[in-house]
């Protein structure tokens, strides 16, 4: 009996009872659930890590590209404006408070008259106020030069001294200019020469004696939106150009702007930029009123005369006038007083006390 019971007990122990199976099932389910949760959590973590790593790699690659691009742009920019930032860098040009209009001179006669205004104006531009015994146009014979541009090189004036010390600076503005005789002469004499012409193909280029810039002077700055769109503006005010280039003084300013000279000169007067100029070489055109110059003929000539008188008030005095005989004789579309349609005027800035008779100049540059 005992043996039979023992066998049955052993057999029961070897069998899996429902209760035991239930327990094993619960345990197995719990283990599987834990494994699933562990695997699911680990997969998401690795995926997030992978995404972060991918994003980091992409960002780092983009950063390296941006840094390389910035370095190239910095090299190009430093090459393009290396002529601006020199060892003797100058403080930024200080602008005076701008005026709103020039001071108009009284009428030449008792009433507005074109003939009276023309006589006064032509007499004014053809009568030198000071003498210069050493003109550049006389010192050098420029073959093929169609115009007579002249600077004063008297030893008693500072320009010749600045050429010797190589501290002279020249700005030359023109449109489609092919004759750089004066600029080359001044460059060989020791001046830093900058020629501005909007028709140039390259933004900046250097020749033997001078820099060439695809830029022009204007009586107003361009619209900022246009500058952003075109990246490089083709025309700016002289005060803006001086600030952009880091220049404070210009010893010789040459302007040949084909009838835009009157509004440009007005801007220089109103903004006080003439304080930064030593000698001013200006070609004026008289066959018509000029860009954005309005009014009847007597008023136009009065405006011209008033502008030139503003030069005198700023300390400039006329020392040379040249008339090109090949130009037609037209004065506001008329053949009046045998006047030429274009004159080249050379002005120098002397101290008022030095303006004497043209026979004995004893003046000094300011």
C-alpha positions in Angstrom: 0.0 0.0 0.0 2.7 2.3 0.9 4.6 1.5 -2.2 1.5 2.2 -4.3 0.9 5.6 -2.7 4.5 6.5 -3.2 4.4 5.8 -6.9 1.2 7.8 -7.3 2.8 10.7 -5.4 5.9 10.6 -7.6 3.7 10.5 -10.7 1.7 13.5 -9.5 4.9 15.4 -8.9 6.1 14.7 -12.4 2.9 16.0 -14.0 2.2 19.7 -14.7 -0.9 20.7 -12.9 -3.2 23.5 -14.3 -2.3 25.7 -11.4 1.4 25.3 -12.2 0.8 25.9 -15.8 -1.0 29.1 -15.0 1.9 30.3 -12.9 4.4 29.4 -15.6 2.2 31.2 -18.2 2.0 34.3 -16.2 5.8 34.3 -15.5 6.6 33.7 -19.2 4.2 36.5 -20.2 5.9 38.8 -17.8 9.3 37.9 -19.1 8.2 38.5 -22.7 6.6 41.8 -21.8 9.8 42.9 -20.1 11.9 41.9 -23.1 9.5 43.7 -25.5 9.6 46.9 -23.4 13.4 46.7 -23.2 13.8 46.2 -26.9 11.2 48.8 -27.9 12.8 51.4 -25.6 16.3 50.6 -26.8 15.3 50.8 -30.5 13.7 54.2 -30.1 16.7 55.5 -28.1 19.1 54.2 -30.8 16.9 55.8 -33.5 16.9 59.1 -31.8 20.6 58.9 -31.3 21.0 58.1 -34.9 18.9 61.0 -36.0 20.8 63.3 -33.7 24.1 62.0 -35.0 22.9 62.4 -38.6 21.7 65.9 -37.9 25.0 66.8 -36.1 27.0 65.4 -39.1 24.9 67.4 -41.5 25.1 70.6 -39.4 28.9 70.1 -39.0 29.3 69.6 -42.8 27.2 72.7 -43.5 29.2 74.6 -41.0 32.4 73.6 -42.7 31.0 74.6 -46.0 29.9 78.0 -44.7 33.3 78.6 -43.0 35.1 77.7 -46.2 32.8 80.0 -48.3 33.2 82.8 -45.8 37.0 82.4 -45.9 36.9 82.6 -49.7 34.7 85.6 -49.7 36.9 87.3 -47.1 40.0 86.7 -49.3 38.2 88.1 -52.3 36.9 91.1 -50.4 40.4 91.7 -48.9 41.8 91.6 -52.4 39.2 93.9 -53.8 39.6 96.6 -51.3 43.3 96.3 -50.4 43.9 99.6 -52.1 41.5 101.3 -49.6 42.9 100.3 -46.3 46.5 101.5 -46.2 48.9 102.0 -43.4 48.0 105.7 -43.2 44.3 105.0 -42.9 42.3 108.2 -42.3 39.3 108.9 -40.1 35.9 108.8 -41.7 34.9 111.9 -43.5 32.9 114.2 -41.3 29.9 115.6 -43.0 28.6 119.0 -42.3 25.0 119.6 -41.7 23.6 119.8 -45.3 22.1 123.0 -46.6 18.8 123.0 -48.5 19.7 125.3 -51.4 22.5 127.5 -52.7 22.5 131.2 -52.3 21.4 132.8 -55.6 23.3 135.9 -56.7 21.4 139.1 -57.7 20.4 139.5 -61.3 23.2 140.9 -63.5 20.9 143.7 -64.7 17.9 145.6 -63.5 15.7 142.9 -64.8 16.2 139.3 -65.9 18.0 139.2 -69.2 19.8 136.3 -71.0 22.4 138.6 -72.5 23.3 140.3 -69.3 23.5 137.0 -67.4 25.6 135.5 -70.2 28.0 138.5 -70.3 28.6 138.3 -66.5 29.0 134.5 -66.5 31.4 134.3 -69.5 33.5 137.1 -68.1 33.7 135.3 -64.8 34.8 131.9 -66.2 37.4 133.4 -68.6 39.2 135.7 -66.1 41.7 133.9 -63.8 41.6 135.1 -60.2 45.1 133.9 -59.2 48.2 133.1 -61.2 49.9 129.8 -61.5 53.4 129.9 -63.1 53.8 126.1 -63.3 50.8 124.5 -65.0 50.9 120.7 -65.6 49.6 121.3 -69.1 52.6 123.4 -70.0 55.1 121.2 -68.3 54.2 118.1 -70.2 53.3 117.6 -73.8 50.6 115.0 -74.0 50.4 113.5 -77.5 46.9 112.7 -78.6 45.3 114.6 -75.8 42.1 116.2 -77.0 41.6 118.3 -73.8 43.7 120.6 -71.7 43.4 119.7 -68.1 45.7 121.6 -65.8 46.8 121.4 -62.2 49.0 124.0 -60.5 52.5 122.7 -59.6 54.0 125.9 -58.3 56.7 125.0 -55.7 55.1 127.3 -53.2 51.9 125.3 -53.2 51.4 122.0 -51.3 50.5 119.8 -54.3 54.0 119.6 -55.6 55.3 118.9 -52.1 52.8 116.1 -51.7 53.8 114.5 -55.0 57.4 114.4 -53.8 56.4 112.8 -50.5 54.0 110.5 -52.3 51.1 111.6 -50.1 49.0 113.1 -53.0 45.6 111.6 -53.9 43.7 112.1 -57.1 40.0 111.3 -57.9 39.0 111.4 -61.6 35.4 111.0 -62.7 34.4 110.5 -66.3 32.1 108.6 -68.7 33.8 106.4 -71.3 37.1 108.2 -70.8 39.9 107.1 -73.0 42.4 109.9 -72.3 44.1 109.4 -69.0 47.1 111.6 -69.8 46.8 113.9 -66.7 46.1 110.9 -64.4 49.1 109.0 -65.6 51.3 112.1 -65.2 50.2 112.6 -61.7 50.6 108.9 -60.9 54.1 108.9 -62.2 54.7 112.0 -60.1 53.9 110.2 -56.9 50.1 110.5 -56.5 47.7 107.8 -55.6 45.2 108.0 -58.5 41.7 106.6 -58.6 39.7 106.8 -61.8 36.0 106.2 -61.8 34.0 105.1 -64.8 30.7 103.2 -64.8 31.4 101.7 -68.2 34.3 99.6 -67.0 33.9 95.8 -67.2 35.6 94.9 -63.9 34.6 96.3 -60.5 38.2 97.2 -59.6 41.4 96.9 -61.5 44.9 98.2 -61.2 47.1 99.6 -63.9 50.6 100.8 -63.7 50.0 104.3 -62.2 46.3 104.1 -61.1 43.3 102.2 -59.9 40.2 101.9 -62.1 36.8 101.5 -60.5 33.4 100.7 -62.1 31.7 103.5 -60.3 30.5 107.1 -60.9 29.8 110.2 -58.9 26.2 111.5 -58.7 24.3 114.1 -56.8 22.3 111.5 -54.9 22.8 108.0 -53.6 20.9 105.1 -55.2 17.8 103.6 -53.7 18.8 101.0 -51.0 16.5 98.4 -52.5 18.3 98.8 -55.9 21.7 98.4 -54.2 20.6 95.1 -52.5 19.2 93.8 -55.8 22.2 94.8 -57.9 24.8 94.2 -55.1 27.0 97.0 -56.5 25.7 100.5 -57.2 27.1 102.2 -60.3 26.8 105.8 -58.9 27.1 107.4 -55.5 27.6 110.8 -54.0 31.2 111.9 -53.5 30.8 112.0 -49.7 29.6 108.4 -49.8 32.5 107.3 -52.0 35.0 109.0 -49.7 33.6 107.2 -46.7 33.5 103.9 -48.5 37.1 104.2 -49.5 38.2 105.5 -46.1 39.6 108.7 -47.6 39.3 112.1 -46.0 41.1 114.4 -48.4 41.5 114.6 -52.2 44.2 116.8 -53.5 42.9 116.9 -57.1 39.3 116.2 -58.1 38.7 116.0 -61.8 35.1 115.9 -63.0 34.0 115.4 -66.6 30.4 114.2 -66.3 28.8 115.4 -69.6 26.2 117.9 -68.3 25.7 116.3 -64.9 28.4 118.5 -63.4 26.0 121.3 -62.2 23.9 119.0 -60.0 27.0 117.2 -58.7 28.6 120.6 -57.9 25.5 121.7 -56.1 25.6 118.5 -54.0 29.3 119.2 -53.1 28.4 122.7 -52.1 25.3 121.8 -50.0 26.9 118.9 -48.2 30.2 120.8 -47.5 32.3 118.2 -49.3 34.4 120.8 -50.9 36.3 121.2 -47.6 38.0 117.9 -48.5 39.2 119.0 -52.0 42.4 120.8 -52.8 42.2 121.5 -56.6 39.0 121.1 -58.6 39.2 120.5 -62.4 35.7 120.9 -63.9 34.4 120.7 -67.4 31.2 122.7 -67.8 28.8 122.3 -70.7 26.7 125.3 -71.8 24.8 124.1 -74.8 21.9 123.2 -72.6 20.8 123.7 -69.0 22.0 120.3 -67.8 20.4 117.4 -66.0 17.6 118.4 -63.7 18.3 122.1 -64.1 15.1 123.9 -64.8 13.8 127.5 -65.4 14.0 130.0 -68.3 17.3 130.8 -69.9 18.2 133.9 -67.7 17.4 131.8 -64.5 19.6 128.9 -65.7 22.6 131.2 -66.3 22.1 132.9 -62.9 22.0 129.5 -61.3 25.3 128.5 -63.0 26.9 131.8 -61.9 25.7 131.3 -58.3 27.1 127.8 -58.1 30.6 129.0 -59.2 30.4 131.9 -56.7 29.7 129.2 -54.1 33.1 127.8 -55.0 34.7 131.1 -54.4 32.9 131.3 -51.0 34.4 127.9 -50.2 37.9 129.2 -50.7 38.5 128.2 -54.4 39.8 130.6 -57.0 40.1 130.2 -60.7 43.6 129.8 -62.0 43.2 128.4 -65.5 40.5 128.2 -68.3 40.7 126.2 -71.5 38.3 126.4 -74.4 38.3 123.5 -76.9 38.1 125.1 -80.4 36.6 121.9 -81.9 33.5 122.4 -79.8 30.5 124.1 -81.4 29.6 127.6 -80.4 26.3 127.1 -78.6 25.1 128.8 -75.4 21.7 127.3 -74.4 21.0 126.3 -78.0 22.0 129.8 -79.3 25.0 131.3 -80.9 25.4 134.0 -78.2 28.5 136.1 -77.7 30.6 133.6 -79.6 30.6 131.4 -76.5 31.9 127.9 -76.7 29.6 125.0 -75.6 32.3 123.6 -73.2 35.0 125.0 -71.0 37.5 123.3 -68.7 38.0 125.3 -65.4 40.8 124.7 -62.9 40.2 125.9 -59.4 42.6 126.0 -56.5 41.9 126.5 -52.8 44.0 129.4 -51.4 43.8 131.3 -48.2 41.7 134.5 -48.7 44.6 136.7 -47.7 46.7 135.3 -50.5 44.3 136.2 -53.3 46.1 139.1 -54.9 46.9 140.3 -58.3 47.6 137.6 -60.8 51.0 139.1 -61.5 52.5 138.2 -58.1 50.9 135.1 -56.5 51.9 134.7 -52.9 49.3 132.3 -51.8 49.4 128.9 -50.0 47.1 126.0 -50.0 44.8 125.7 -47.0 
